[in-house]
Amino acid sequence: MAVAMSSFIGGSVTVITSFVGRDLNMTNAEITWVSASPFLSSGALLLFFGSVADLFGRRSLFIGSLGLFAVFALAAGFSQTGLTLDIIGGLMGITSASSVPSAQGILGVIYKQPSMRKNRVFACYSAGNPLGFVFGSIFSGVAAQLFGWRASFWLLAIIYLVFTIVATFTVPNDELVKQPLTWETLRRFDVVGTILTIAGIGMFSASLSLGGDAPNSWKTPYVLVLLILGILAIIAFVVWENRFQYAMVPMNIWRDRDFSLLLSIMLLGFLTFPVMTFWISLYMQRVLHFSALITAVHLLPMAIMGILVNIIAAIILHKVSNKLLMGIGACSYVISFLLVALQRHGDSYWAFIFPALILCVVGADFEFNVTNMYVLSALPPHRQSIAGSIFQTVSKLCVAVGYGIATAIFNSVSANPSKSGYYANDPVEPYAATFWFSMSTAVVGVALVPLLTIGTQGHEREADHMQVEENPAEDEKKNMHDEKIGERASVGMGM
């Protein structure tokens, strides 16, 4: 339920977007940011909260995050303007950012060594991402059908209130040695890096989504300023992280080739997977005039397939080459996006949308499970929250960027529809344009798969190891764990 937070919001909002937009008089950009803001704020603060969890303890942070998420979900249901809903969505994303690294850190410490059981545990954990989206859409559809779109947020609040109570009695105590709140420990928080992340990704994504609705389109001054400043802030973040003593991201981790390739491939998929589901859902509501409940029912195949694929992943991660699984996932994305891009108004749901929804879940779950297991093995136990934060940050920030790019494409094509050709006078054209963007991005992911050298993961006995270099002087200052500096983190890769 921790990893599912942002996905639950995305799924809940997806099936009610047109109704919320109509009631609150929202633009396309404002509607998009209801879904994008939780991913942006969550991705921007994950690394920060990863440091908080590793320093001061994970259990209390985890339970408190679940409770606050329920409070903000309740508040979202009372929103009277689109801007208010966007802001509350961002606040919900912050609670997601604080829960994910603490949850993953707890599991990472409990299951230190690669094993089949660890595969199964993290397959269940990883399932929260796709299943959160799908069940969020289903629950939201039912609530909206019976009581209106505001009930979708109130139901979400009830669900997370229940899990907050359950977590209080079931989550194990944190055995991590907590640090005292002193000036020395406060210095370890990368405040500058956090600000640069929020400012950079936020301004960049905002410029992309606002460009189509701006008075002078992309020539509007504030759109250009946001775009330029966003890019400069992202560059400044990279430079800062390479120089700051207590950087949020241990840059030496990127030296591992498979680590970098796996995150890149997964990023290219997650850049467009939520985008496709968001716009296909909006297409069902606006063009096909489906209700929230009927829209959710049409997305149901994703939930069923999500359960099956995660079960399969848990069983075969230690038996089948993970390079092959990444290849299957990347190719599934391409075929999925191609199918929805080729459909036209009036075409069969079963011929295009149905197989596309199934295949995109195959791509998301295979890539998520393989990458998640590898990332957790890339850092020692006392850095497990930061390891999880790096992984989740990449996946969530790329979603925010993907929403921004897709919104810009949608607005541009809507303003200049085709008069002839395959999509002539077809209302599906702007939606199809976002799907073509998704497919082209996924193709790049397929091209990167042959460069991987990863085998299987999750053996009881490690077949290989990956060295993660640490700075002895820095680790001594941090006093985060009494393990030897330079301890090798087990990866458990079969060749």
Secondary structure, 3 states (H helix, E strand, C coil): CCCCHHHHHHHHHHCCHHHHHHHCCCCHHHHHHHHHHHHHHHHHHHHHHHHHHHHHCCHHHHHHHHHHHHHHHHHHCCCCCHHHHHHHHHHHHHHHHHHHHHHHHHHHHHCCCCCHHHHHHHHHHHCHHHHHHHHHHHHHHHHHHHHCCHHHHHHHHHHHHHHHHHHHHHCCCCCCCCCCCCHHHHHCCCHHHHHHHHHHHHHHHHHHHHCCCCCCHHHCHHHHHHHHHHHHHHHHHHHHHHHCCCCCCCHHHHHCHHHHHHHHHHHHHHCCHHHHHHHHHHHHHHCCCCCHHHHHHHCHHHHHHHHHHHHHHHHHCCCCCHHHHHHHHHHHHHHHHHHHHHCCCCCCCCCCHHHHHHHHHHHHHHHHHHHHHHHHCCCCHHHHHHHHHHHHHHHHHHHHHHHHHHHHHHHHHHHCCCCCCCCCCCCCHHHHHHHHHHHHHHHHHHHHHHHCCCCEECCCCCCCEECCCCCHHHHHHHCCCCCCCCCCEECCEEC
